[in-house]
Amino acid sequence: MDESSYWNLPSSHLLGSVPAVVNEESEASYGRRGGGVRGYQTLGPPTEGFEQQSQNNWKGVFSISSYTQYFDVDTDVVVNRLISSFYPAGGDFFNKIGANPDLYGLIWITTTLVFMLAAFGNCATYLIQKRTDRTTTWSFDVGYVNAAACGIYGYSLVVPVAFYFLLRYLGSNASLIRFWCMWGYSLSIFIPTAFLLLIPVEILRWIIILVAGTASSCFVTLNLTSYIGGSNDLRMMMIAAFLLQMALAIFIKVWFFP
Amino acid sequence: MSNSHSDTIPLHPSNSQSDIDEIRSLIDDSVHSGPAVVLPARHPASTPPPSSSHFISSNIPPPPPVSSSSSLQKLQSVPAAPPPPPPVGNSSSIVANGFGPPPNTLTEPVLDTVKRDLWRIVSNLKLVVFPNPFREDPGKALRDWDLWGPFFFIVFLGVALSWSASVKKSQVFAVAFALLAAGAVILTLNVLLLGGHIIFFQSLSLLGYCLFPLDVGALICMLKDNVVAKVIIVCLALAWSSWAAYPFMSSAVNPNRKALALYPVLLMYLSVGFLIIAID
């Protein structure tokens, strides 16, 4: 394998790129569509309105370079967004994201949460059973991993999509990537919560999960409100978002930390 | 015969037997040296269709010095195209001499192939995992990557975990295997998406080799059953794995994003370590 020649070539612009013919097409239509088909080059985030139209050319779906724009964040940016998601006050998350929403937070926060729920769920179940029945032995239930994965991934992928389509149907301007980003970061508060739920006192667990669930739901609701701008129709959606997040919190408590 | 191809001068008289031998050896050349050597088919009658299945089994002698007028042109093309460089990293059983094509690896004994692959796994392990003061730049390490090593390590880890599980053994194996295999792919994609420079399969290979310390830890945990000892062993194995994977991953991305690329690696090894401790 002669890898050294690959190593020295400057190839970041070639990662997953499609041949020049397609680029010329996009260049020709540049004036018309205002840079919509820019998925082949990492020139920065596309403009808001053209994100959805640019899927005419589906070849961009299979090349990595059309997704690097969603991962264009540094460590300090991610940490900043994480910290801001812990304080539900102030609905300025979407301003903070600005033109640079990232999917890194969504993917790795959900994955960490799945792992935490599976691991600490087993520990906590063991601890609670030990309190009531001294003779229980530790057993690792692998089904927790499946349940955690299905629950968390399903929630964090489907709920933003549902809201996106609903808002689009009602005529409001919505961006799926920003919704995914926001919902992903809203789950980050459950990670230390999972650790705290190890405490085998039932009443304390309920208090912890309710506090965390409320904080997370407030975060989601306030940001959604400030993004869309209040109006009567959409109040139902805010309440729905709040309730869904609370439902997730209750589900975490009931299934993994019974 | 010589006048039909007037630009060549026949050196030796020919007979049909050496023609066939020559053509066979030249076609073997083209089979082994790939598209670099093009045989001009000047004399249609004497060029049999290149069905390589007939000629694979021959041991290739160097092209005989006897030439005819028609095959002279073919011979001229052979020295013009230099023999291809041998595949990198072959052990001594494949000797790349400068004259003639390298020996055919399809016809060597299976034991040779197995020994060569095992030797490659061991040498890759030494490069990647073991502390080595002469470790060359880890970004360029593992030129000779392979996927056998990672495959063995992942399967071994799955089997070890499944063995020590008391219930739901097949589900444990499935979770372990899926976690490791999908995890390696996702980690590589993560680095690529963050704008890093790595080669996909080389990274898969490297992440697989870095599982070796966890394999050793899982083996020891299978034999000893004390929880505290398990925790200590797994922590040591985890530290070793992360130490092995760290330079490669961190050199692949922009320094501002180093932590973003390393955190998922840590997460994956941590979850595997937890599985090792927890499964009993």
Interface residues (C-beta under 8 A of the other chain):
Chain A: M1 D2 E3 S4 Y6 W7 S11 S12 L15 T42 I64 Y67 T68 Y70 F71 D72 V73 D74 T75 D76 V78 Y104 I107 W108 T111 T112 F115 A119 N122 W138 S139 F140 D141 V142 G143 V145 N146
Chain B: V88 G89 G139 K140 R143 D144 W145 A165 S166 V167 K168 Q171 V172 V175 L189 N190 L192 L193 L194 G195 H197 I199 Q202 N254 N256 R257 K258 A259 L260 Y263 P264 L267 L270 S271 F274 L275 A278 I279 D280
